[in-house]
Amino acid sequence: MTALKSFLERKDFIILSALKRVKYGKIYPEIYGMVTGDTIEGLQYLEKELHNKGLQNFS
């Protein structure tokens, strides 16, 4: 969630669902959401930034 804080504050990313999964004794968050923007280029930039923060993209 800390990696998403700036995106959430600017409303560039809207969380639709958040789950906590346990795998091999470790807790992994599963967050599904929607990226918002004015242009295709803006959306692609935000998706790239989210990916750089370790989030996976499942268009």
KAKA-V120593 format. One record per residue. N is the residue number from 1. PHI is phi in degrees with one decimal (NA if undefined). D_LAST is the distance of its C-alpha to the last C-alpha in Angstrom with 1 decimal. Layout:
BEGIN
n={N;N}
phi={PHI;PHI}
d_last={D_LAST;D_LAST}
END
This chain:
BEGIN
n={1;2;3;4;5;6;7;8;9;10;11;12;13;14;15;16;17;18;19;20;21;22;23;24;25;26;27;28;29;30;31;32;33;34;35;36;37;38;39;40;41;42;43;44;45;46;47;48;49;50;51;52;53;54;55;56;57;58;59}
phi={NA;-66.1;-67.3;-93.9;-51.0;-65.5;-67.8;-69.6;-63.6;-83.4;61.5;-83.4;-136.8;-116.6;-77.0;-100.8;-157.8;-136.2;-127.7;-117.4;-109.8;-112.5;-139.7;55.1;80.3;-109.4;-96.9;-121.4;-79.7;-119.3;-119.3;-111.0;-157.6;-128.2;-90.4;-117.9;-175.3;-92.0;-133.2;-61.0;-62.8;-64.9;-64.6;-64.4;-63.9;-64.0;-61.7;-64.9;-62.9;-64.5;-63.3;-62.9;-86.3;100.3;-90.8;-95.1;-105.0;-123.2;-22.9}
d_last={20.1;22.3;19.5;17.7;21.1;21.2;17.7;18.8;22.2;20.9;18.5;15.7;13.7;14.4;14.5;14.0;15.2;16.9;18.5;20.9;21.0;24.1;24.0;27.1;28.7;26.1;24.0;20.3;18.3;15.0;13.4;10.6;10.3;9.4;10.1;12.9;14.9;17.4;16.2;13.4;15.1;15.2;11.5;11.1;14.1;12.9;9.7;12.3;14.7;12.8;12.1;15.9;16.7;15.5;12.2;9.5;5.9;3.8;0.0}
END
